[in-house]
Every structure is written in C-alpha cells, then in structure tokens.
Amino acid sequence: MATDWAADLKKYAPDADDAVVAKMLSTYRLVLSKPDTASVAFSDEAELATVRENFLKKKLGLTLPDAELDAGIAAVGQQLAGVKRKSRLTVYYLLADRFGKLDVFR
C-alpha cells in the first residue's frame, strides 16, 4: 500500500511540521503498513476508546476528563467528515495539534 501519508495530512494541516510528521511516520511505521490499522474507524466505539486511552492518555500524557478527550476525537472526526478512510497519521497529528502536544514528537 503505497500511501503518501504526509500529503494526506497536508490537506487538513497545510502548515504541518515536517519534523513532527517524520517522527510520527517513524513511530507508527508498522501500524501504517497494515491496511486494517492504517486508518481510524470513527464508527467503532472500541477503536475510539483505544485512541483515547493509548494515544491521548499514554502517548501524549493527557489527563483531561474522558468527555473532553472524546470531544477532541469527535471534532477531528468532523474535520475529516466525508473521508472514507481516515488516515491514522492524519488523525493522530490533528489530535496532537488540537491538544497542544506536537512537542511529544520533536
């Protein structure tokens, strides 16, 4: 699956930090290489809970209430409305940016 993850992200964050994108690509290379895990299914509550717990809380270190984290996830979902396969890299970058945590990947 030859996907230009950075180009997809730049559709939604034209000023995305290339160094952060490169670090995220390196960090999530294995996940992005598999079709089942390369995208986020916003219709799957269990997957959204995993994004909240594993990415927002564990990776980004956020301690906000679940309702606030879920609202951030929902906002990114709205931003990507109409996109059939929502790239995990794009979702993660937009979430990190939304919560002011891009420095985690610097």
Secondary structure as the mmCIF struct_conf table of DSSP 4:
data_model
#
loop_
_struct_conf.conf_type_id
_struct_conf.id
_struct_conf.beg_label_comp_id
_struct_conf.beg_label_asym_id
_struct_conf.beg_label_seq_id
_struct_conf.end_label_comp_id
_struct_conf.end_label_asym_id
_struct_conf.end_label_seq_id
HELX_RH_AL_P HELX_RH_AL_P1 TRP A 5 TYR A 12
TURN_TY1_P TURN_TY1_P1 PRO A 14 ASP A 15
HELX_RH_AL_P HELX_RH_AL_P2 ASP A 18 THR A 27
TURN_TY1_P TURN_TY1_P2 TYR A 28 TYR A 28
HELX_RH_AL_P HELX_RH_AL_P3 ARG A 29 LEU A 32
TURN_TY1_P TURN_TY1_P3 SER A 33 SER A 33
BEND BEND1 LYS A 34 LYS A 34
TURN_TY1_P TURN_TY1_P4 PRO A 35 THR A 37
BEND BEND2 ALA A 38 ALA A 38
STRN STRN1 SER A 39 VAL A 40
TURN_TY1_P TURN_TY1_P5 PHE A 42 SER A 43
HELX_RH_AL_P HELX_RH_AL_P4 GLU A 45 THR A 50
HELX_RH_PI_P HELX_RH_PI_P1 VAL A 51 LYS A 59
TURN_TY1_P TURN_TY1_P6 LEU A 60 LEU A 60
BEND BEND3 LEU A 64 LEU A 64
HELX_RH_AL_P HELX_RH_AL_P5 ASP A 66 GLN A 79
TURN_TY1_P TURN_TY1_P7 LEU A 80 GLY A 82
BEND BEND4 LYS A 84 ARG A 85
STRN STRN2 LYS A 86 SER A 87
HELX_RH_AL_P HELX_RH_AL_P6 ARG A 88 ARG A 98
TURN_TY1_P TURN_TY1_P8 PHE A 99 GLY A 100
HELX_RH_3T_P HELX_RH_3T_P1 LEU A 102 PHE A 105
#
